[in-house]
Amino acid sequence: MSIQQEQSSATKVPVIADGTTLGVVGAGVMGQTLIRGLLASGVIGRDRLWAGDKNGFACEKVAADLNIPVEVDFQARVATADLIL
C-alpha cells in the first residue's frame, strides 16, 4: 500500500476540537480556497465554519457557493470564535 493510499484511508484528524468554531476573515480568493480545502478534506464541518468579508456582495455569493454563514458584520463572531484565520 502506498503512503497516499494509507493516508486517504486513515481517520481524518479534526482541525479544532469538537464544539468549537473556525472563522475565516476575508472571503476572497484566498479565504475561499482555504475554506474549500478544509471542507473537501473533511477535517471540519460546515456547521462549525464561518467567514466574514467587508464586501456584502461577496458575502452573499460565498455563502451561497459554500453553504456556510458569511457576514459583513462579523465582529461579534470574532469575540466568540475559537480559531480565526
C-alpha positions as CSV (number, residue, x, y, z in Angstrom):
1,M,0.0,0.0,0.0
2,S,1.4,3.4,-0.9
3,I,1.7,6.3,1.5
4,Q,-1.1,8.2,-0.3
5,Q,-3.4,5.2,0.0
6,E,-2.6,4.8,3.7
7,Q,-3.2,8.5,4.4
8,S,-6.5,8.6,2.5
9,S,-7.8,5.5,4.3
10,A,-6.8,6.9,7.7
11,T,-9.2,8.6,10.0
12,K,-9.5,12.3,9.5
13,V,-8.0,14.3,12.3
14,P,-10.1,17.4,13.1
15,V,-8.5,20.8,12.8
16,I,-10.1,22.0,16.0
17,A,-11.8,20.3,19.0
18,D,-15.4,19.2,19.0
19,G,-17.8,22.0,19.8
20,T,-15.5,24.8,18.6
21,T,-15.7,27.1,15.6
22,L,-13.3,28.3,13.0
23,G,-13.7,31.7,11.4
24,V,-12.0,32.9,8.2
25,V,-11.7,36.7,7.9
26,G,-11.7,37.6,4.3
27,A,-13.8,35.6,1.9
28,G,-11.9,36.5,-1.3
29,V,-9.9,34.1,-3.4
30,M,-7.5,33.0,-0.6
31,G,-10.2,32.7,2.0
32,Q,-12.4,30.6,-0.3
33,T,-9.5,28.4,-1.2
34,L,-8.8,27.7,2.5
35,I,-12.4,27.0,3.2
36,R,-12.9,24.7,0.2
37,G,-9.7,22.8,1.2
38,L,-10.9,22.4,4.8
39,L,-14.3,21.2,3.7
40,A,-13.0,18.9,1.0
41,S,-10.5,17.2,3.3
42,G,-13.3,16.5,5.8
43,V,-11.4,18.0,8.8
44,I,-14.2,20.4,9.7
45,G,-17.9,20.5,9.0
46,R,-19.9,23.4,7.6
47,D,-21.7,23.8,10.9
48,R,-18.5,24.8,12.6
49,L,-17.1,27.2,10.0
50,W,-18.0,30.8,9.2
51,A,-16.4,33.6,7.2
52,G,-16.5,37.4,7.2
53,D,-15.8,39.9,4.5
54,K,-16.2,43.7,4.1
55,N,-17.9,43.3,0.7
56,G,-21.6,42.5,1.1
57,F,-22.0,41.1,-2.5
58,A,-19.0,38.7,-1.9
59,C,-20.6,37.6,1.4
60,E,-23.9,36.6,-0.4
61,K,-22.1,34.8,-3.2
62,V,-19.7,32.9,-1.0
63,A,-22.4,32.0,1.5
64,A,-24.5,30.5,-1.4
65,D,-21.5,28.8,-3.1
66,L,-20.1,27.2,0.1
67,N,-23.2,26.9,2.2
68,I,-21.7,28.5,5.3
69,P,-22.5,31.7,7.1
70,V,-20.6,34.7,5.6
71,E,-21.3,38.1,7.0
72,V,-20.2,41.7,6.6
73,D,-20.8,42.4,10.3
74,F,-18.7,39.6,11.7
75,Q,-17.1,41.4,14.7
76,A,-19.4,39.8,17.2
77,R,-18.3,36.3,16.0
78,V,-14.7,37.2,16.4
79,A,-15.1,37.5,20.2
80,T,-16.6,34.1,20.5
81,A,-14.6,32.2,17.8
82,D,-12.2,29.5,19.0
83,L,-9.9,29.9,16.0
84,I,-9.6,32.6,13.3
85,L,-7.6,32.5,10.1
